[in-house]
Amino acid sequence: MSERHTALRSMHDLGLAAWFGGSLMGALGVNGAAAQIDDSTQRLPVASAGWARWTPVNAAAIGAHLAGAVGELVTESPRVAAQSGVAKMSAVKTALTVSALAVTGYSRLLGMKLERAGGPPVEGTTEPNYQTPANVASCQRQMKMLQWAIPALTGALVVVTAYMSEQQKPGQVLRGMLGRAGGLVAAPAMLGKVMTMAAPSPKTVGTVAAMGAAKRRLMAGAR
């Protein structure tokens, strides 16, 4: 089994938590609060200012998550190669991460366009009204979909991470290694550790041998 990697796991989990929580709060809190402003020309600038303040923190959180994820993948590479099902879940996690990064990046580009739009009249941060310029309205309609895609993808990452944590339990590791046909060749070091845990200690072997020898002497004397 792998040694402890608390720093990597903490970076991975805290970064993902901030990424997921920040995107969800922004969609519900920042965008929702901005829509309550009476002056329709101030709704978009206020929301844009809030997202601009969060962007550096979000970027740091994503960076921490990625660093932790890559570090965990490197340290767990023997188990990924040897345990059935781990490589598949790693591929799913990678696909979700890439998708979340792409959606987050594109959302930020749209957000920057909306920042440069100034203060056009809008119904809400992601809802145009009849006075909203066409180019601004187009960005808003895209943002309306993407604002929910980010928490959906990062939330799925949380679930996949929880599932992969279950795969690290000793029983799951042993079953996964036995279930992979090439496991004995792919990870001899890890199998050796498992076999060592199951093998009796030298002291136990010596005790059993001594008891057997004594039994044989008693039987010989009886004859």
WOCOR-V577804 format. One record per residue. RES is the residue in one letter. NEAR is the number of other C-alpha atoms within 8 Angstrom. Layout:
BEGIN
res: (RES	RES)
near: (NEAR	NEAR)
END
This chain:
BEGIN
res: (M	S	E	R	H	T	A	L	R	S	M	H	D	L	G	L	A	A	W	F	G	G	S	L	M	G	A	L	G	V	N	G	A	A	A	Q	I	D	D	S	T	Q	R	L	P	V	A	S	A	G	W	A	R	W	T	P	V	N	A	A	A	I	G	A	H	L	A	G	A	V	G	E	L	V	T	E	S	P	R	V	A	A	Q	S	G	V	A	K	M	S	A	V	K	T	A	L	T	V	S	A	L	A	V	T	G	Y	S	R	L	L	G	M	K	L	E	R	A	G	G	P	P	V	E	G	T	T	E	P	N	Y	Q	T	P	A	N	V	A	S	C	Q	R	Q	M	K	M	L	Q	W	A	I	P	A	L	T	G	A	L	V	V	V	T	A	Y	M	S	E	Q	Q	K	P	G	Q	V	L	R	G	M	L	G	R	A	G	G	L	V	A	A	P	A	M	L	G	K	V	M	T	M	A	A	P	S	P	K	T	V	G	T	V	A	A	M	G	A	A	K	R	R	L	M	A	G	A	R)
near: (4	5	4	4	7	6	7	12	11	9	12	14	9	11	14	13	8	10	12	12	9	9	11	12	9	10	11	9	8	12	13	11	9	13	10	7	9	4	6	12	10	11	18	17	11	9	12	11	9	9	10	8	8	8	8	8	8	11	8	9	13	11	9	12	14	9	11	14	11	8	9	11	8	7	8	9	8	10	11	10	12	14	16	11	7	12	10	7	10	8	8	8	11	8	8	12	11	8	9	12	8	8	11	9	8	8	11	8	8	10	10	8	9	13	11	6	8	8	9	12	12	14	11	13	14	10	11	15	8	4	8	11	7	6	6	11	11	8	11	13	11	8	12	10	8	10	12	10	10	14	12	8	12	14	9	9	11	9	8	10	9	8	8	10	8	8	9	8	8	6	6	10	12	10	8	12	13	9	9	10	6	7	14	10	6	9	12	9	6	10	10	8	9	9	8	7	6	6	6	6	6	6	6	8	9	8	8	8	8	8	8	8	8	8	8	8	8	8	8	7	6	5	4)
END
